[in-house]
Amino acid sequence: MKPNLTTEHNLLFKSAYKGLKYFLEALLNFAIVYILSAVFGAFPIMNMLLSQSVWGWFFGIAIVILCLFVIAMIDDVDKDELK
């Protein structure tokens, strides 16, 4: 049975959604690696995962994805106003 819903999201919104999905998946994988390294006593890996440079990259990627969502929403609002 097919739903009658139409998904007319723009390409930027779809790309931002995929980026968010993979970003959250990467955060989950980092958490799993951190827990496993703590269990097995791999302290150098734990220190590497908690370094400022790694979290700086994650913070920067999160800001870029947030900006993509904001741009996609503004673009969608502009299209609705033009109709």
Distance bins in CASP14 RR format, pairs under 12 A and 6 or more apart:
PFRMAT RR
TARGET T0000
AUTHOR 0000-0000-0000
RMODE 2
METHOD distances of the structure
MODEL  1
7 13 0 0 0 0 1 0 0 0 0 0 0
7 14 0 0 0 0 1 0 0 0 0 0 0
7 17 0 0 0 0 0 1 0 0 0 0 0
8 14 0 0 0 0 0 1 0 0 0 0 0
8 76 0 0 0 0 1 0 0 0 0 0 0
8 79 0 0 0 0 1 0 0 0 0 0 0
8 80 0 0 0 0 0 1 0 0 0 0 0
8 83 0 0 0 0 0 1 0 0 0 0 0
9 15 0 0 0 0 0 1 0 0 0 0 0
9 16 0 0 0 0 1 0 0 0 0 0 0
9 17 0 0 0 0 1 0 0 0 0 0 0
9 18 0 0 0 0 0 1 0 0 0 0 0
9 69 0 0 0 0 0 1 0 0 0 0 0
9 72 1 0 0 1 0 0 0 0 0 0 0
9 73 0 0 0 0 0 1 0 0 0 0 0
9 75 0 0 0 0 0 1 0 0 0 0 0
9 76 1 0 0 1 0 0 0 0 0 0 0
9 79 0 0 0 0 0 1 0 0 0 0 0
10 16 0 0 0 0 1 0 0 0 0 0 0
10 17 0 0 0 0 0 1 0 0 0 0 0
10 68 0 0 0 0 0 1 0 0 0 0 0
10 69 0 0 0 0 0 1 0 0 0 0 0
10 71 0 0 0 0 1 0 0 0 0 0 0
10 72 1 0 0 1 0 0 0 0 0 0 0
10 73 0 0 0 0 1 0 0 0 0 0 0
10 74 0 0 0 0 0 1 0 0 0 0 0
10 75 1 0 0 1 0 0 0 0 0 0 0
10 76 1 0 0 1 0 0 0 0 0 0 0
10 77 0 0 0 0 0 1 0 0 0 0 0
10 78 0 0 0 0 0 1 0 0 0 0 0
10 79 1 0 0 1 0 0 0 0 0 0 0
10 80 0 0 0 0 0 1 0 0 0 0 0
11 17 0 0 0 0 0 1 0 0 0 0 0
11 18 0 0 0 0 0 1 0 0 0 0 0
11 68 0 0 0 0 0 1 0 0 0 0 0
11 71 0 0 0 0 0 1 0 0 0 0 0
11 72 0 0 0 0 1 0 0 0 0 0 0
11 75 0 0 0 0 0 1 0 0 0 0 0
11 76 0 0 0 0 0 1 0 0 0 0 0
12 18 0 0 0 0 0 1 0 0 0 0 0
12 19 0 0 0 0 0 1 0 0 0 0 0
12 65 0 0 0 0 0 1 0 0 0 0 0
12 67 0 0 0 0 0 1 0 0 0 0 0
12 68 1 0 0 1 0 0 0 0 0 0 0
12 69 0 0 0 0 1 0 0 0 0 0 0
12 70 0 0 0 0 0 1 0 0 0 0 0
12 71 1 0 0 1 0 0 0 0 0 0 0
12 72 1 0 1 0 0 0 0 0 0 0 0
12 73 0 0 0 0 1 0 0 0 0 0 0
12 74 0 0 0 0 0 1 0 0 0 0 0
12 75 1 0 0 1 0 0 0 0 0 0 0
12 76 0 0 0 0 1 0 0 0 0 0 0
12 79 0 0 0 0 0 1 0 0 0 0 0
13 19 0 0 0 0 0 1 0 0 0 0 0
13 20 0 0 0 0 0 1 0 0 0 0 0
13 65 0 0 0 0 0 1 0 0 0 0 0
13 68 0 0 0 0 1 0 0 0 0 0 0
13 69 1 0 0 1 0 0 0 0 0 0 0
13 70 0 0 0 0 0 1 0 0 0 0 0
13 71 0 0 0 0 1 0 0 0 0 0 0
13 72 1 1 0 0 0 0 0 0 0 0 0
13 73 1 0 0 1 0 0 0 0 0 0 0
13 74 0 0 0 0 0 1 0 0 0 0 0
13 75 0 0 0 0 1 0 0 0 0 0 0
13 76 1 0 0 1 0 0 0 0 0 0 0
13 77 0 0 0 0 0 1 0 0 0 0 0
13 79 0 0 0 0 0 1 0 0 0 0 0
14 20 0 0 0 0 0 1 0 0 0 0 0
14 21 0 0 0 0 0 1 0 0 0 0 0
14 68 0 0 0 0 0 1 0 0 0 0 0
14 69 0 0 0 0 0 1 0 0 0 0 0
14 72 0 0 0 0 1 0 0 0 0 0 0
14 76 0 0 0 0 0 1 0 0 0 0 0
15 21 0 0 0 0 0 1 0 0 0 0 0
15 22 0 0 0 0 0 1 0 0 0 0 0
15 64 0 0 0 0 0 1 0 0 0 0 0
15 65 0 0 0 0 1 0 0 0 0 0 0
15 68 1 0 0 1 0 0 0 0 0 0 0
15 69 0 0 0 0 0 1 0 0 0 0 0
15 71 0 0 0 0 0 1 0 0 0 0 0
15 72 0 0 0 0 1 0 0 0 0 0 0
16 22 0 0 0 0 0 1 0 0 0 0 0
16 23 0 0 0 0 0 1 0 0 0 0 0
16 61 0 0 0 0 0 1 0 0 0 0 0
16 62 0 0 0 0 0 1 0 0 0 0 0
16 64 0 0 0 0 1 0 0 0 0 0 0
16 65 1 0 1 0 0 0 0 0 0 0 0
16 66 0 0 0 0 1 0 0 0 0 0 0
16 67 0 0 0 0 1 0 0 0 0 0 0
16 68 1 1 0 0 0 0 0 0 0 0 0
16 69 1 0 1 0 0 0 0 0 0 0 0
16 70 0 0 0 0 1 0 0 0 0 0 0
16 71 0 0 0 0 1 0 0 0 0 0 0
16 72 1 0 1 0 0 0 0 0 0 0 0
16 73 0 0 0 0 1 0 0 0 0 0 0
16 75 0 0 0 0 0 1 0 0 0 0 0
16 76 0 0 0 0 0 1 0 0 0 0 0
17 23 0 0 0 0 0 1 0 0 0 0 0
17 24 0 0 0 0 0 1 0 0 0 0 0
17 65 0 0 0 0 1 0 0 0 0 0 0
17 68 0 0 0 0 1 0 0 0 0 0 0
17 69 0 0 0 0 1 0 0 0 0 0 0
17 72 0 0 0 0 1 0 0 0 0 0 0
17 73 0 0 0 0 0 1 0 0 0 0 0
18 24 0 0 0 0 0 1 0 0 0 0 0
18 25 0 0 0 0 0 1 0 0 0 0 0
18 65 0 0 0 0 1 0 0 0 0 0 0
18 68 0 0 0 0 0 1 0 0 0 0 0
18 69 0 0 0 0 0 1 0 0 0 0 0
19 25 0 0 0 0 1 0 0 0 0 0 0
19 26 0 0 0 0 1 0 0 0 0 0 0
19 27 0 0 0 0 0 1 0 0 0 0 0
19 61 0 0 0 0 1 0 0 0 0 0 0
19 62 0 0 0 0 0 1 0 0 0 0 0
19 64 0 0 0 0 1 0 0 0 0 0 0
19 65 1 0 1 0 0 0 0 0 0 0 0
19 66 0 0 0 0 0 1 0 0 0 0 0
19 68 0 0 0 0 1 0 0 0 0 0 0
19 69 0 0 0 0 1 0 0 0 0 0 0
19 72 0 0 0 0 0 1 0 0 0 0 0
20 26 0 0 0 0 0 1 0 0 0 0 0
20 27 0 0 0 0 0 1 0 0 0 0 0
20 61 0 0 0 0 1 0 0 0 0 0 0
20 62 0 0 0 0 1 0 0 0 0 0 0
20 64 0 0 0 0 0 1 0 0 0 0 0
20 65 1 0 1 0 0 0 0 0 0 0 0
20 66 0 0 0 0 1 0 0 0 0 0 0
20 67 0 0 0 0 0 1 0 0 0 0 0
20 68 0 0 0 0 1 0 0 0 0 0 0
20 69 1 0 0 1 0 0 0 0 0 0 0
20 72 0 0 0 0 0 1 0 0 0 0 0
21 27 0 0 0 0 0 1 0 0 0 0 0
21 28 0 0 0 0 0 1 0 0 0 0 0
21 65 0 0 0 0 1 0 0 0 0 0 0
22 28 0 0 0 0 0 1 0 0 0 0 0
22 29 0 0 0 0 0 1 0 0 0 0 0
22 61 0 0 0 0 1 0 0 0 0 0 0
22 65 0 0 0 0 1 0 0 0 0 0 0
23 29 0 0 0 0 0 1 0 0 0 0 0
23 30 0 0 0 0 0 1 0 0 0 0 0
23 57 0 0 0 0 0 1 0 0 0 0 0
23 58 1 0 0 1 0 0 0 0 0 0 0
23 59 0 0 0 0 0 1 0 0 0 0 0
23 60 0 0 0 0 0 1 0 0 0 0 0
23 61 1 0 1 0 0 0 0 0 0 0 0
23 62 1 0 0 1 0 0 0 0 0 0 0
23 63 0 0 0 0 0 1 0 0 0 0 0
23 64 0 0 0 0 1 0 0 0 0 0 0
23 65 1 0 1 0 0 0 0 0 0 0 0
23 66 0 0 0 0 0 1 0 0 0 0 0
23 68 0 0 0 0 0 1 0 0 0 0 0
23 69 0 0 0 0 0 1 0 0 0 0 0
24 30 0 0 0 0 0 1 0 0 0 0 0
24 31 0 0 0 0 0 1 0 0 0 0 0
24 58 0 0 0 0 0 1 0 0 0 0 0
24 61 0 0 0 0 0 1 0 0 0 0 0
24 62 0 0 0 0 1 0 0 0 0 0 0
24 65 0 0 0 0 1 0 0 0 0 0 0
25 31 0 0 0 0 0 1 0 0 0 0 0
25 32 0 0 0 0 0 1 0 0 0 0 0
26 32 0 0 0 0 0 1 0 0 0 0 0
26 33 0 0 0 0 0 1 0 0 0 0 0
26 49 0 0 0 0 0 1 0 0 0 0 0
26 54 0 0 0 0 0 1 0 0 0 0 0
26 57 0 0 0 0 0 1 0 0 0 0 0
26 58 1 0 0 1 0 0 0 0 0 0 0
26 61 0 0 0 0 1 0 0 0 0 0 0
26 62 0 0 0 0 0 1 0 0 0 0 0
26 65 0 0 0 0 0 1 0 0 0 0 0
27 33 0 0 0 0 0 1 0 0 0 0 0
27 34 0 0 0 0 0 1 0 0 0 0 0
27 49 0 0 0 0 0 1 0 0 0 0 0
27 54 0 0 0 0 0 1 0 0 0 0 0
27 55 0 0 0 0 0 1 0 0 0 0 0
27 57 0 0 0 0 0 1 0 0 0 0 0
27 58 1 0 0 1 0 0 0 0 0 0 0
27 59 0 0 0 0 0 1 0 0 0 0 0
27 61 0 0 0 0 1 0 0 0 0 0 0
27 62 0 0 0 0 1 0 0 0 0 0 0
27 65 0 0 0 0 0 1 0 0 0 0 0
28 34 0 0 0 0 0 1 0 0 0 0 0
28 35 0 0 0 0 0 1 0 0 0 0 0
29 35 0 0 0 0 0 1 0 0 0 0 0
29 36 0 0 0 0 0 1 0 0 0 0 0
29 49 0 0 0 0 0 1 0 0 0 0 0
29 58 0 0 0 0 0 1 0 0 0 0 0
30 36 0 0 0 0 0 1 0 0 0 0 0
30 37 0 0 0 0 0 1 0 0 0 0 0
30 45 0 0 0 0 0 1 0 0 0 0 0
30 46 0 0 0 0 0 1 0 0 0 0 0
30 48 0 0 0 0 0 1 0 0 0 0 0
30 49 1 0 0 1 0 0 0 0 0 0 0
30 50 0 0 0 0 1 0 0 0 0 0 0
30 51 0 0 0 0 0 1 0 0 0 0 0
30 54 0 0 0 0 1 0 0 0 0 0 0
30 55 0 0 0 0 1 0 0 0 0 0 0
30 57 0 0 0 0 0 1 0 0 0 0 0
30 58 0 0 0 0 1 0 0 0 0 0 0
31 37 0 0 0 0 0 1 0 0 0 0 0
31 38 0 0 0 0 0 1 0 0 0 0 0
31 46 0 0 0 0 0 1 0 0 0 0 0
31 49 0 0 0 0 1 0 0 0 0 0 0
31 50 0 0 0 0 0 1 0 0 0 0 0
31 58 0 0 0 0 0 1 0 0 0 0 0
32 38 0 0 0 0 0 1 0 0 0 0 0
32 39 0 0 0 0 0 1 0 0 0 0 0
32 49 0 0 0 0 0 1 0 0 0 0 0
33 39 0 0 0 0 0 1 0 0 0 0 0
33 40 0 0 0 0 0 1 0 0 0 0 0
33 42 0 0 0 0 1 0 0 0 0 0 0
33 45 1 0 0 1 0 0 0 0 0 0 0
33 46 0 0 0 0 1 0 0 0 0 0 0
33 48 0 0 0 0 1 0 0 0 0 0 0
33 49 1 0 0 1 0 0 0 0 0 0 0
33 50 0 0 0 0 0 1 0 0 0 0 0
33 54 0 0 0 0 0 1 0 0 0 0 0
34 40 0 0 0 0 0 1 0 0 0 0 0
34 41 0 0 0 0 0 1 0 0 0 0 0
34 42 0 0 0 0 1 0 0 0 0 0 0
34 43 0 0 0 0 0 1 0 0 0 0 0
34 45 0 0 0 0 1 0 0 0 0 0 0
34 46 1 0 0 1 0 0 0 0 0 0 0
34 47 0 0 0 0 0 1 0 0 0 0 0
34 48 0 0 0 0 1 0 0 0 0 0 0
34 49 1 0 1 0 0 0 0 0 0 0 0
34 50 1 0 0 1 0 0 0 0 0 0 0
34 51 0 0 0 0 0 1 0 0 0 0 0
34 54 0 0 0 0 0 1 0 0 0 0 0
35 41 0 0 0 0 0 1 0 0 0 0 0
35 42 0 0 0 0 0 1 0 0 0 0 0
35 45 0 0 0 0 0 1 0 0 0 0 0
35 46 0 0 0 0 1 0 0 0 0 0 0
35 49 0 0 0 0 0 1 0 0 0 0 0
36 42 0 0 0 0 1 0 0 0 0 0 0
36 45 0 0 0 0 1 0 0 0 0 0 0
36 46 0 0 0 0 1 0 0 0 0 0 0
36 49 0 0 0 0 0 1 0 0 0 0 0
37 43 1 0 0 1 0 0 0 0 0 0 0
37 44 0 0 0 0 1 0 0 0 0 0 0
37 45 1 0 1 0 0 0 0 0 0 0 0
37 46 1 0 1 0 0 0 0 0 0 0 0
37 47 0 0 0 0 1 0 0 0 0 0 0
37 48 0 0 0 0 1 0 0 0 0 0 0
37 49 1 0 0 1 0 0 0 0 0 0 0
37 50 0 0 0 0 0 1 0 0 0 0 0
38 45 0 0 0 0 1 0 0 0 0 0 0
38 46 1 0 0 1 0 0 0 0 0 0 0
38 47 0 0 0 0 0 1 0 0 0 0 0
38 49 0 0 0 0 1 0 0 0 0 0 0
38 50 0 0 0 0 0 1 0 0 0 0 0
39 45 0 0 0 0 0 1 0 0 0 0 0
39 46 0 0 0 0 0 1 0 0 0 0 0
40 46 0 0 0 0 0 1 0 0 0 0 0
41 47 0 0 0 0 0 1 0 0 0 0 0
42 48 0 0 0 0 1 0 0 0 0 0 0
42 49 0 0 0 0 0 1 0 0 0 0 0
43 49 0 0 0 0 0 1 0 0 0 0 0
43 50 0 0 0 0 0 1 0 0 0 0 0
44 50 0 0 0 0 0 1 0 0 0 0 0
44 51 0 0 0 0 0 1 0 0 0 0 0
45 51 0 0 0 0 0 1 0 0 0 0 0
45 54 0 0 0 0 0 1 0 0 0 0 0
46 54 0 0 0 0 0 1 0 0 0 0 0
47 53 0 0 0 0 0 1 0 0 0 0 0
47 54 0 0 0 0 0 1 0 0 0 0 0
48 54 1 0 0 1 0 0 0 0 0 0 0
48 55 0 0 0 0 0 1 0 0 0 0 0
49 55 0 0 0 0 1 0 0 0 0 0 0
49 57 0 0 0 0 0 1 0 0 0 0 0
49 58 0 0 0 0 0 1 0 0 0 0 0
50 56 0 0 0 0 0 1 0 0 0 0 0
50 58 0 0 0 0 0 1 0 0 0 0 0
51 57 0 0 0 0 1 0 0 0 0 0 0
51 58 0 0 0 0 0 1 0 0 0 0 0
52 58 0 0 0 0 0 1 0 0 0 0 0
52 59 0 0 0 0 1 0 0 0 0 0 0
53 59 0 0 0 0 0 1 0 0 0 0 0
53 60 0 0 0 0 0 1 0 0 0 0 0
54 60 0 0 0 0 0 1 0 0 0 0 0
54 61 0 0 0 0 0 1 0 0 0 0 0
55 61 0 0 0 0 0 1 0 0 0 0 0
55 62 0 0 0 0 0 1 0 0 0 0 0
56 62 0 0 0 0 1 0 0 0 0 0 0
56 63 0 0 0 0 1 0 0 0 0 0 0
57 63 0 0 0 0 0 1 0 0 0 0 0
57 64 0 0 0 0 0 1 0 0 0 0 0
58 64 0 0 0 0 0 1 0 0 0 0 0
58 65 0 0 0 0 0 1 0 0 0 0 0
59 65 0 0 0 0 0 1 0 0 0 0 0
59 66 0 0 0 0 0 1 0 0 0 0 0
60 66 0 0 0 0 1 0 0 0 0 0 0
60 67 0 0 0 0 1 0 0 0 0 0 0
61 67 0 0 0 0 0 1 0 0 0 0 0
61 68 0 0 0 0 0 1 0 0 0 0 0
62 68 0 0 0 0 0 1 0 0 0 0 0
62 69 0 0 0 0 0 1 0 0 0 0 0
63 69 0 0 0 0 0 1 0 0 0 0 0
63 70 0 0 0 0 0 1 0 0 0 0 0
64 70 0 0 0 0 0 1 0 0 0 0 0
64 71 0 0 0 0 0 1 0 0 0 0 0
65 71 0 0 0 0 0 1 0 0 0 0 0
65 72 0 0 0 0 0 1 0 0 0 0 0
66 72 0 0 0 0 0 1 0 0 0 0 0
66 73 0 0 0 0 0 1 0 0 0 0 0
67 73 0 0 0 0 0 1 0 0 0 0 0
67 74 0 0 0 0 0 1 0 0 0 0 0
68 74 0 0 0 0 0 1 0 0 0 0 0
68 75 0 0 0 0 0 1 0 0 0 0 0
69 75 0 0 0 0 0 1 0 0 0 0 0
69 76 0 0 0 0 0 1 0 0 0 0 0
70 76 0 0 0 0 0 1 0 0 0 0 0
70 77 0 0 0 0 0 1 0 0 0 0 0
71 77 0 0 0 0 0 1 0 0 0 0 0
71 78 0 0 0 0 0 1 0 0 0 0 0
72 78 0 0 0 0 0 1 0 0 0 0 0
72 79 0 0 0 0 0 1 0 0 0 0 0
73 79 0 0 0 0 0 1 0 0 0 0 0
73 80 0 0 0 0 0 1 0 0 0 0 0
74 80 0 0 0 0 0 1 0 0 0 0 0
74 81 0 0 0 0 0 1 0 0 0 0 0
75 81 0 0 0 0 0 1 0 0 0 0 0
75 82 0 0 0 0 0 1 0 0 0 0 0
76 82 0 0 0 0 0 1 0 0 0 0 0
76 83 0 0 0 0 0 1 0 0 0 0 0
77 83 0 0 0 0 0 1 0 0 0 0 0
END
